[in-house]
Amino acid sequence: MHPSEAIVGSLSSLLQGKKIVLGITGSIAAVECFELARDLMRHGATVFPVLTPEAQKLVTPYAMSFATGQEAVTELDGRVQHVSLMGDVPGRADLLLIAPSTANTISKIACGIDDTTVTTMATVALGSGVPVLIAPAMHGAMFNNSMVADNIEKLKKAGVEFVGPRMEGKKAKIAVREEIVHAAIRKLSDGDMKGRRLLIIGGSSAESMDDMRIVTNKGTGETAAELAKAAYHQGADVELWMGRCSVPLPSFVPLRRFESLADLERMIGGIDHDLVMVPAALSDFTFDHKRGKLPSEAKVTKLQLKSVPKMLPLIRKRCGKVIGFKAESGVEKEDLVNEALASLKRNGLKAVVANDLQDVGAGTTKVILVRPKRTMEMEGSKSEVSHLLMKEVSRI
């Protein structure tokens, strides 16, 4: 067994069984391809590295062969690798990912020129229907060149998708690895949510006691983050509104932040989405905010709780399709389902995702998707459950 096989599928099985040709061209960003290939493999992909002559000046074929466990293609020979990997033949690759791609390579592909290993792979891929994803990396002036821009638009019209670049100063840098990997997952998914505009509201709200202290709910925001990634993978135009959280948030999903329920209430007027999911841990109460700091020496401090408007009915007025979340602790399954059904009816929801907090662990969860006449149990990692939920949500 090649040493690289040990990492395959270690993060997820989202790319399991997928063959990805990684085209590497002569940008300095080529030095990042070792880890990019490994990240794709951690999601289950088999990666075939293909290097142009200029790329080989920056990263060696031996390094990429070691990274992937596959022989690096540096020239096309009698094995006709461009046909066996990209042609209309059994066992061909599922995706051509060119990362990084120089302005030179982009323009050659757009003009049908195939004078390198990578451009020839692209010519065959476009002719046989293999999806192509390109991550540009170049100087900003090159990216802003009108002829390069025209060639990018030409490729987009031909079905080629682009990820990045990141504009930093005068440089058009390659997109971060996370964004490229998740763009590849999205490109190879079933696209169940394609064309749907989805809003996910997650995290915990926080209510101020004074200028120093807050009261908040337990919650990491992980479920919302995983749902956002799952929706993105399935082709949705997804937006994430996040309160307080303790997990990394996906850099490739548009993000807005809120702190208190008042902040969120002000944002609700901007909802114009097709569907809203609300896994947020929102408070039912707030306080009369005290200016300054409550004295820490006081033996007794009285705080007056004030009820606040429920957010779900306000969200429901802005969107006809809302999915709520209901968390309980230490209840029987029947009681949990009944609580979810009551919330569904009371708030006019399409579905409620219910769970018992005792079934939630670090990165794992167990939920029941409750609809008017049907329930479905799901269990696994939060990523796995999020993808299962998104499959069901796509049918709403």
C-alpha positions in Angstrom: 0.0 0.0 0.0 1.3 3.4 -0.9 1.7 5.7 2.2 -0.7 8.2 0.7 -3.6 5.8 0.9 -3.7 6.1 4.7 -5.3 9.6 4.5 -8.0 8.8 1.9 -11.4 9.5 3.3 -10.0 10.6 6.7 -12.2 13.7 6.7 -15.3 12.6 4.7 -16.5 10.4 1.9 -17.9 13.3 -0.1 -15.4 12.6 -2.9 -15.3 8.8 -2.5 -14.9 7.1 -5.8 -14.2 10.3 -7.7 -11.1 10.7 -9.9 -9.7 14.2 -10.1 -7.0 15.3 -12.5 -5.1 18.1 -10.9 -3.5 20.3 -13.6 -0.6 22.4 -12.2 0.8 25.3 -14.2 3.7 27.7 -13.8 2.5 30.0 -11.1 4.4 30.3 -7.8 1.1 29.1 -6.2 2.0 25.6 -7.5 4.0 25.1 -4.3 0.6 24.7 -2.5 -0.5 21.8 -4.7 1.0 19.1 -2.5 -1.4 20.0 0.3 -4.3 20.7 -2.1 -4.0 17.2 -3.5 -3.8 15.7 0.0 -6.9 17.6 1.1 -8.9 16.3 -1.9 -7.8 12.8 -0.9 -8.9 13.3 2.7 -12.4 13.7 1.3 -12.0 10.4 -0.6 -10.8 11.4 -4.1 -8.1 9.8 -6.2 -5.9 12.5 -7.6 -3.8 12.4 -10.8 -1.2 15.2 -11.0 -0.5 16.7 -14.4 2.4 19.2 -14.6 3.4 21.7 -17.3 7.1 22.2 -18.0 6.9 25.5 -16.2 5.2 23.9 -13.2 8.1 21.4 -12.9 10.4 24.3 -12.2 8.4 25.0 -9.0 7.3 21.6 -7.8 8.8 18.2 -8.7 6.9 15.3 -10.3 8.4 13.1 -7.6 6.8 15.2 -4.8 3.4 15.1 -6.5 3.7 11.3 -7.1 4.5 10.9 -3.4 1.6 13.2 -2.4 -1.0 11.3 -4.4 0.3 7.8 -4.9 -0.2 8.3 -8.7 2.4 8.7 -11.4 2.7 12.4 -12.2 2.1 13.1 -15.9 4.8 15.4 -17.3 4.5 14.6 -21.0 2.0 12.9 -23.2 3.3 9.7 -24.7 2.1 6.5 -26.2 -0.2 5.8 -23.3 -2.3 8.8 -24.5 -3.0 10.0 -21.0 -5.1 12.9 -22.2 -7.5 10.4 -23.8 -7.5 7.8 -21.0 -8.1 10.5 -18.3 -10.3 13.0 -20.2 -11.7 11.2 -23.2 -15.1 9.7 -23.8 -13.9 6.3 -22.4 -14.8 4.1 -19.5 -13.0 4.9 -16.3 -12.2 8.5 -17.2 -11.7 11.2 -14.6 -14.7 13.0 -13.1 -13.1 16.4 -12.9 -10.3 18.5 -14.3 -9.1 20.9 -11.7 -6.5 23.4 -12.9 -5.0 24.9 -9.8 -3.1 27.2 -10.1 -3.9 28.4 -13.6 -1.9 31.2 -15.1 -3.2 33.8 -17.5 -1.3 32.0 -20.3 -3.1 28.7 -19.7 -6.5 30.3 -19.4 -6.1 32.1 -22.7 -4.7 29.1 -24.5 -7.7 26.9 -23.3 -10.1 29.6 -24.4 -8.5 29.7 -27.9 -8.3 25.9 -28.3 -4.5 25.8 -28.1 -3.1 22.6 -26.5 0.6 22.8 -26.4 1.2 21.6 -22.8 0.0 18.6 -20.8 -2.6 20.7 -19.0 -4.0 22.6 -22.0 -4.3 19.3 -23.9 -6.2 17.8 -21.0 -8.5 20.8 -21.1 -9.1 20.6 -24.8 -10.1 16.9 -24.5 -12.2 17.5 -21.4 -14.2 20.3 -23.0 -14.7 18.1 -26.1 -15.9 15.1 -24.1 -17.9 16.7 -21.4 -15.6 16.3 -18.4 -16.3 19.2 -15.9 -13.5 21.8 -15.6 -12.8 23.9 -12.6 -10.1 26.6 -12.7 -8.4 28.4 -9.8 -6.5 31.4 -11.3 -3.3 32.8 -9.8 -1.4 35.7 -11.4 -0.4 39.3 -11.0 -3.4 41.6 -10.6 -2.6 43.5 -13.8 -2.7 40.3 -15.8 -6.1 39.3 -14.3 -7.4 42.8 -15.0 -6.2 42.7 -18.7 -9.4 43.0 -20.8 -8.3 40.2 -23.1 -7.8 37.8 -20.2 -11.1 38.8 -18.8 -12.8 38.1 -22.2 -11.2 34.7 -22.3 -12.5 33.9 -18.7 -16.0 34.9 -19.8 -15.6 32.8 -22.9 -14.7 29.8 -20.8 -17.6 30.4 -18.4 -20.0 30.4 -21.3 -18.5 27.0 -22.3 -19.4 25.7 -18.8 -16.0 26.1 -17.1 -16.3 27.2 -13.5 -13.8 29.4 -11.6 -12.9 29.6 -8.0 -11.2 32.8 -6.8 -8.8 34.5 -7.1 -8.3 36.4 -3.9 -7.4 40.0 -4.7 -4.7 41.2 -2.3 -3.0 44.4 -3.2 -1.7 44.0 -6.7 -1.9 40.3 -6.7 -4.7 37.9 -7.8 -3.8 35.1 -5.5 -5.1 31.5 -5.7 -8.2 30.8 -3.6 -7.6 29.3 -0.2 -7.3 25.5 -0.2 -10.6 25.1 1.7 -12.5 27.0 -0.9 -11.0 25.0 -3.8 -11.7 21.7 -2.2 -15.3 22.6 -1.4 -15.8 24.0 -4.9 -14.7 20.6 -6.2 -17.1 18.9 -3.9 -19.9 21.2 -5.1 -19.0 20.6 -8.8 -19.2 16.9 -8.3 -22.4 16.8 -6.2 -25.9 15.9 -7.4 -26.8 19.6 -7.2 -30.1 18.9 -5.4 -30.3 22.5 -4.2 -29.1 24.2 -7.4 -31.0 27.4 -8.1 -32.3 27.6 -4.5 -31.6 30.7 -2.3 -31.1 29.5 1.2 -30.6 31.4 4.5 -29.2 29.6 7.5 -29.4 31.4 10.9 -27.2 29.9 13.6 -25.1 30.4 16.7 -26.3 31.8 20.0 -27.8 35.2 20.8 -26.3 37.2 23.7 -28.2 39.7 25.9 -26.3 42.4 27.7 -26.6 42.7 31.5 -24.3 45.7 31.6 -21.4 47.1 29.5 -19.2 44.1 30.6 -21.4 41.0 30.9 -23.8 39.0 28.7 -26.1 36.1 29.2 -26.1 33.6 26.3 -27.2 30.1 25.4 -25.1 27.0 25.1 -24.2 26.2 21.6 -21.2 26.1 19.3 -22.8 27.0 16.0 -21.3 23.8 14.5 -24.7 22.6 13.1 -25.3 25.9 11.2 -21.8 25.8 9.8 -22.1 22.2 8.6 -25.6 22.9 7.1 -24.1 25.9 5.2 -21.4 23.7 3.8 -23.8 20.9 2.9 -26.1 23.4 1.1 -23.2 24.9 -0.8 -22.1 21.4 -1.8 -25.5 20.7 -3.2 -25.5 23.9 -5.4 -27.5 26.3 -3.2 -26.9 30.0 -3.2 -26.5 29.9 0.5 -26.0 32.7 3.1 -25.1 32.3 6.7 -26.2 34.6 9.6 -24.3 33.7 12.7 -24.5 34.7 16.3 -21.9 33.8 18.9 -20.0 30.6 18.0 -16.9 28.7 18.7 -16.2 26.9 15.4 -14.5 28.0 12.2 -16.9 29.3 9.7 -16.7 28.4 5.9 -14.8 31.2 4.1 -16.7 30.5 0.9 -20.2 31.2 2.2 -21.4 34.8 2.5 -21.6 35.7 6.2 -23.4 38.3 8.4 -23.0 38.4 12.2 -25.4 39.3 15.0 -25.1 39.5 18.7 -28.4 40.2 20.3 -32.0 39.4 19.4 -32.5 43.1 18.6 -29.6 42.8 16.1 -31.3 39.8 14.5 -34.7 41.4 14.4 -33.3 44.3 12.5 -31.8 41.9 9.9 -35.0 40.0 9.4 -36.4 42.7 7.2 -33.8 41.8 4.6 -34.9 38.2 4.1 -35.9 37.5 0.5 -34.7 33.9 0.3 -36.6 30.8 -1.0 -36.0 28.9 2.2 -34.8 29.7 5.7 -33.4 27.2 8.3 -33.0 28.3 11.9 -30.7 26.1 14.0 -29.8 29.1 16.2 -30.0 29.0 20.0 -32.0 32.1 20.6 -32.9 33.6 24.0 -36.5 34.0 25.1 -35.6 36.9 27.3 -33.5 40.1 27.5 -32.6 42.6 30.3 -32.9 46.3 30.9 -29.3 47.1 30.0 -27.3 48.7 32.9 -24.8 51.4 31.9 -21.3 50.8 33.2 -20.6 47.7 35.2 -22.8 46.1 37.9 -20.8 46.1 41.2 -19.0 42.8 41.6 -18.9 43.4 45.4 -22.7 43.2 45.8 -23.9 40.1 47.5 -27.3 40.2 45.7 -28.0 41.7 42.3 -31.5 41.7 41.0 -32.1 41.5 37.2 -35.5 41.9 35.6 -36.1 39.5 32.7 -38.1 40.9 29.8 -39.7 38.7 27.2 -38.8 39.4 23.6 -40.6 38.7 20.3 -40.3 35.2 19.0 -38.1 35.2 15.9 -39.7 32.4 14.0 -43.1 34.1 13.4 -41.2 37.2 12.2 -39.1 35.1 9.8 -42.2 33.3 8.6 -43.7 36.6 7.6 -40.7 37.2 5.2 -40.4 33.7 3.8 -43.1 31.0 3.1 -40.7 28.1 3.7 -39.1 28.0 7.1 -37.5 25.0 8.9 -37.2 25.3 12.6 -35.1 23.4 15.2 -36.3 22.1 18.5 -33.9 21.1 21.3 -35.0 19.3 24.5 -33.1 17.5 27.2 -33.9 14.1 28.7 -37.3 13.6 27.1 -38.9 10.6 25.5 -38.9 10.3 21.8 -42.7 10.6 21.6 -42.6 13.8 23.7 -39.9 15.2 21.5 -41.9 14.6 18.3 -45.0 16.1 19.9 -43.1 19.2 20.9 -41.8 19.5 17.3 -45.3 19.1 15.8 -46.6 21.8 18.1 -43.9 24.2 17.0 -44.5 23.3 13.4 -48.2 24.0 13.7 -47.8 27.1 15.9 -45.3 28.8 13.6 -46.5 27.6 10.2 -43.2 25.8 9.5 -42.5 23.3 6.7 -40.6 21.0 9.0 -38.8 20.9 12.4 -35.5 19.3 13.2 -35.8 18.0 16.7 -33.1 16.5 19.0 -32.4 15.7 22.6 -29.3 17.4 23.9 -28.2 14.2 25.5 -27.8 12.7 22.0 -25.3 15.5 21.0 -21.6 15.0 21.3 -18.4 16.5 20.0 -19.0 16.5 16.2 -21.8 14.0 16.4 -25.6 14.3 16.7 -28.9 12.4 16.4 -32.0 14.2 15.1 -35.6 13.6 14.0 -36.9 15.5 11.0 -40.5 16.1 11.7 -43.0 17.0 9.0 -46.9 17.1 9.2 -47.3 13.4 8.2 -43.8 12.0 8.4 -40.8 11.7 10.6 -37.3 10.5 9.8 -34.4 9.8 12.2 -30.8 10.6 11.3 -27.6 9.9 13.2 -23.9 10.3 12.6 -21.3 13.1 12.4 -22.8 16.6 12.1 -21.5 16.8 8.6 -23.1 13.5 7.6 -26.4 14.5 9.2 -26.3 17.9 7.6 -25.9 16.3 4.2 -28.8 13.9 4.9 -31.0 16.9 6.0 -30.1 18.8 2.9 -31.2 15.9 0.7 -34.6 16.0 2.4 -34.8 19.8 2.4 -34.3 19.8 -1.3 -37.6 18.0 -1.7 -39.5 20.8 0.1 
